[in-house]
Amino acid sequence: MNTIADRMAAAYDDAIENLCGATPQGWYAKRGTARGAVTHAGAATLNVAYDLSPEPDLEALDELATEVSRQVPVWSIMVRGAADGTVADLAGRHGLRDRSELPLLGCTAGELVFRADPARRELVRRVGAAESDRYTDVLTRGFEVPEGLFGSLMGGDVLAAESITGYLCEEAGRPVGTGLAMRTRGVVGVFNIAVVPSARGRGLGRVITEEVLRDGVAAGADAAYLQSSALGRPLYESMGFRLLKNWTAFHA
C-alpha cells in the first residue's frame, strides 16, 4: 500500500469483513482481489460484490456477484475509481444498469479540525449490544428509510465488537442521532452519521462525527475515512476531510 487511498481501501475492506462477521445474518467471501459481503439489510450498498484493487479481477468479481445475488434481492457491485466498460458490462449482465458515485473522503489525524462546542460532547454517548434495537430505530428515522430496512444489521454482537463502537446523541433524554466507528489498520472509519429530521440544523451531525473521531484518535488511529453524500460533504470538508477517490457502484 503506497498511498493514503490504498490504505483507506484496505481499512474499509477489513471493516466490512468485521461487520459481516458480527451481524447475525452476515456472510463474507474472498476470491482473488474481489470480495462478497452480505448483511441482509435492504440497502444495495450493504449487500455487495466488490473489488477495490486498481485493476479488478473481473472473473472473481463475476463469481461473487452471482453468489451475492442468490442470497438477497437488493444488492450492488462496487469498484474503486471510475468503472470502465468491462465492469459496466459485467454489472449489466447481472441486471445492474444504474450507476452512482461514492466519494471516499479521508484525512490524517493531524488534519482534523474540531469546531463543535466542547460542552455539547456530553450529548453523545457510546452504546452497547443491549441497545441495538434503540440504535436501529434512531438510525432508521435519521436516514428516513422504511422501518425494517436495516433488519438485524446492528444486532447480535455488532455493538459489542472490539473494533466497532456505536454512538447515540440525546437531547433531554431523547435519542436524536447516531454514529458508528469502525477501527481497522490504525484507521477509524466513520459510518451511520444520521440525525432525525426534527433535530436537524443544530449542529448535531458535527458533534457526533467529532466524538467518533476523537475516540478513534485516542484509541490510536492516525487517519480517518468516510463515504459522504453530496449534502454532508461540505460538513466533512470543513472538518479536514478531502476527496481521495470516487468509487463506483452499480445497482438495479
N, C-alpha and C positions, 0 to 999 in steps of 0.2 A: 504494500500500500504506500503510494508515494505522494498523494495529495489529500487535503482535508476532505474532499468529496469522496475519495475512495474509503477513507476511514469511516465517514458517516454512513456510507452504504453498507459497510461490513457491520457496523454497530446496529443499524436498522434491521439487518438480516438476523442477527443474534437476538434482538428484541422480539421479533416476530416468532422466532423459534421458541423463546421462553414463554411468550404469551400462549402459543398453541399447546405447549406442554402443561400449562397451568389451568387453562379454561376447560370446563367439563367435557365439551364435545370436540376439543381441538385435535387436529391432525396436521402433521408436517412431514415433508419428504424432500430429499435431495437427489438430483440427477445431474452429475457434472457441475456446471455453474448455475443450473436452474434450480428453482425451489417451488414447492407447492405448499400452501398454507390454507387451512380451512378452520373457521371458528363456528360456522353455522349461524352467525348473525345475518341479518337481512340486508347487509350493505355489500356492494360488489367489491370494494377495496379490502374487505375483511375476509374474503374468500378469493384467493388469488394464486395464479401461476406466474412466477416472475423470474427474471434474470437481470441482476444488477452489474454484471460484468460489462466492460466496454464493447465486447463482441459476443452477443448472446448465443448460447448453444441452442440452435433452433430445433434440432431433433429432440433434445431433452425437454425443452420448453413445451413442445407439442405433446409429448408423452404426459407431462404433468398437467397440462391443460385438460387433457382427456380425463385424467383421474379426478381433478377438482370438479369438472363439470358433471361427473357421475354422482358426486356427493351432495351438491347444492344447486338450486335453480338460479341463484343470483351470484355472479362471480365475475372475475376480470382477469386480464393478462396485463402485466406491467413490465416495462423495461426502463433502463436508465437512459436518459437523453431523448433526442427526437428519433422516433422509430422510423426505420427505412421501410421500403415497400415490402420486403420479405416478411418482416414482423407483422405488418398490416395484413398481408395476405394470409398469414398463419392465423391471426385473430379472426379474420373474415371466414375462414373455413370452419371455425368454431361458433360462428354466428355472432361474433362481437365486432360490430362495424362502427360503433361510435367511439370517438377518442377524446381524451381530455388531458390537459397538462397538470402535473402535480409538482408544484415548485418545492424543492428541497432547500430550506434555509439553514444556515449554520453560522457558528462563530466560536472563537476561543473564549475561555473564561475571562481573560483579561479584557476582552472587547465588550463584555456585558455592561449595560447601563441600567441602573436601578433608580426609578424616579417615584415610585409609589410612596405614600405617607407611611413611614415605619410603624405608626400606631395601628394601621389597618391590617398589619400582618396577623394580628390576633383573630381576624375574621376567618382565617384559613387554618384548617387542622387536618392531620393525617387520619385516614380511616383504614380499618382492617376488614377481614373477610366477614365478620359478623354484621357489617353494614353494607354488604354488597347490593342488597335489594334497594336500599335507600339511595345508594350511589347511582344505581342504574336508573332509578326513577328521575333523579335530577339530571342525569346525562341525557335521558330521552327528552325531557322538557327543554333542556338547554339547546339541543340540536333541532328541536321541533320536528321530530320524526314520529311515526306511528308507534303507539305503545306496543311493546313486544318485539320491536325491530332488533334490538340488541340481544334478545334471548338470554342465554346463560353466559354471555361473553365475559362479564365481570364477576361471575360466580365461582364456586369451587375455591381453589387456592390462589386465585389471581392476586387478590389484595393482601395475601399473606406471603407471597413470593419474595425472596430476598432481594431480587433485582427490580421489583416493581413496588411503587408507592402510590396509593390513591389519596386524593385531597378533596375535601368538601369546603366550600365557602358558605358561611352562615351569617345572616343578618337577623338580629333579635331572635336567635334560636331557630330561624327558618332557613333550611338549605336552599341556596340560590345558584350555586355554581360548582363545577368540577374541574379537576386537573389530574393528570397521571404522569408519573416519571418512570422511565424505563432505562436502567443504567447497565450498559454493556461496554466493554473495551475502554473503560476510563472516560466514557462519554455519557451524557444524560440526554435522552430523547424526551421531548415534551409532547404529550398527547392529551386528547379529551378536554381541551380548554373550552368550556361552554358555560354560558350564563343564561338563566331563564329570562324570557322576554321582559317580565315586569321589573327586573333588577338591572337592566342594561343602561348604559350611559353614565354609570357612576364609577367607572374605572376598575371594576372588579376583575375583569379579564386580565388586566395588567397585574393586579395584586396576586391573583392565583399563579400566573406564569412566573412572576418573580419569586414566589415562595418555592415553586418546583425547582427553579434554577439555583436558588440559594442552598437548598438542601442538597442538590446534586453536586454542587461545587464543594460543599462542606464534606460530602462523602468521598471526595477525591476526583471528581470529574474535572478535566481541564478543557472541555469543549462541550458544545450543545448543538442539537439539531431539532428541526420540526418540519412538518409539512403544513403549508398555510393556504387558506382560502384567500381570494382576492380581497375580501372585506377585512380580514385580520392582518394582512401583510404589512400595512403601514405601522400598526402597533409593534409588530415584531422587529421591523427595521429600526424603529425608534429605540429598541432595546439592545441594538448592536448586531442583530442578525443580518445576513446578506444572502443573496441568491447564490447557491453553489451549482445547482443543475436543475433543469426541468426534466422530470421523469414523465413518461407517457403511459397512460392506462387505456385499455380497450375494454368496452363493456357493451352489453346489449341495450 
